[in-house]
């Protein structure tokens, strides 16, 4: 297979996996795992896997994927946001705020991160900070 065919196939698989997140996170997980067999350790696919697990409510498994991903991708705002969302769902508010704050320091125009940070601050009783 030529390099451009491999790249095109990978791009198509990634796009398909992203679409599946919105409709069928179980299938998105399966697709991500298949891609990781072909391209082990690919950060973008690990992120998709972590999100798919979070969307299924498999939060501990999602953290197991997202925690090392965010540590290994210190400049990837979306990895920190997804890690923070998962921690928040697990009730780990302080760690969630830290992860979401990190996402915002990397990408201040990230509206999902601002909303999540405000939610976490409200839950912590910091309504002034949330505002």
C-alpha positions in Angstrom: 0.0 0.0 0.0 1.4 3.4 -0.9 1.9 6.0 1.9 -0.8 8.3 0.5 -3.3 5.4 0.6 -2.4 4.5 4.2 -2.7 8.2 5.2 -6.0 8.5 3.4 -7.3 5.4 5.0 -6.2 6.6 8.4 -7.8 10.0 7.9 -11.0 8.4 6.8 -11.0 6.1 9.8 -10.4 9.0 12.2 -13.2 11.0 10.7 -15.5 8.0 11.0 -14.6 7.5 14.6 -15.2 11.1 15.5 -18.6 10.9 13.9 -19.5 7.8 15.8 -18.8 9.6 19.1 -22.0 11.5 18.7 -24.2 8.6 17.8 -22.6 5.3 19.0 -19.8 5.6 21.5 -19.5 1.8 21.7 -18.8 1.6 17.9 -16.4 4.6 18.3 -14.5 2.7 21.0 -14.3 -0.4 18.7 -13.1 1.7 15.8 -10.5 3.5 17.9 -9.2 0.2 19.2 -8.9 -1.1 15.7 -6.9 2.0 14.6 -4.6 1.6 17.6 -3.8 -1.9 16.5 -2.5 -0.4 13.2 -1.0 2.7 14.7 -0.2 2.0 18.3 0.0 5.0 20.7 -1.4 7.6 18.3 -2.5 10.5 20.6 -5.4 11.5 18.5 -6.8 8.0 18.6 -6.1 7.6 22.3 -8.2 10.8 22.8 -11.1 9.4 20.8 -10.9 6.2 22.8 -10.9 8.1 26.1 -13.9 10.1 25.0 -15.8 7.0 23.8 -15.2 5.4 27.2 -16.4 8.5 29.0 -19.5 8.8 26.9 -20.3 5.2 27.8 -19.9 6.0 31.5 -16.8 3.8 31.8 -15.1 6.6 33.7 -12.2 4.7 35.4 -11.2 3.2 32.0 -11.4 6.7 30.4 -9.1 8.1 33.1 -6.7 5.3 32.5 -6.4 6.4 28.9 -6.7 10.2 29.3 -4.4 10.7 32.3 -1.3 9.5 30.6 -2.4 11.1 27.4 -2.7 14.6 29.0 0.6 14.1 30.7 2.3 13.1 27.5 0.6 15.8 25.5 1.2 18.9 27.7 0.2 21.4 25.0 -3.0 19.5 23.9 -5.9 21.6 25.3 -8.5 19.0 24.2 -6.7 16.2 26.1 -6.7 18.2 29.3 -10.3 19.2 28.8 -11.5 15.6 28.3 -9.4 14.5 31.2 -11.0 17.2 33.3 -14.5 16.3 32.2 -13.9 12.7 33.1 -12.5 13.6 36.5 -15.5 15.8 37.1 -17.9 13.0 36.3 -16.0 10.9 38.8 -16.5 13.5 41.5 -12.8 14.5 41.6 -13.6 18.2 41.5 -10.2 19.6 42.5 -8.3 17.5 39.9 -11.0 18.3 37.4 -10.6 22.1 37.9 -6.8 21.8 37.5 -7.2 19.9 34.2 -9.8 22.2 32.8 -7.7 25.3 33.9 -4.8 23.8 32.1 -6.9 23.4 29.0 -7.9 27.1 29.3 -4.3 28.2 29.7 -3.5 26.4 26.4 -6.6 27.6 24.6 -8.4 30.5 26.2 -11.0 30.6 23.4 -12.2 27.1 24.3 -15.9 27.7 25.3 -16.4 24.1 26.6 -13.6 24.5 29.0 -14.9 27.8 30.3 -18.3 26.3 30.9 -16.9 23.2 32.6 -14.6 25.3 34.8 -17.6 27.5 35.8 -19.6 24.3 36.6 -16.7 22.9 38.8 -16.3 26.2 40.6 -20.1 26.4 41.3 -20.0 22.8 42.7 -17.1 23.8 44.9 -19.1 26.8 46.2 -17.1 29.4 44.5 -19.9 31.3 42.8 -17.8 34.5 42.4 -15.1 32.5 40.5 -17.8 30.8 38.4 -19.2 34.1 37.4 
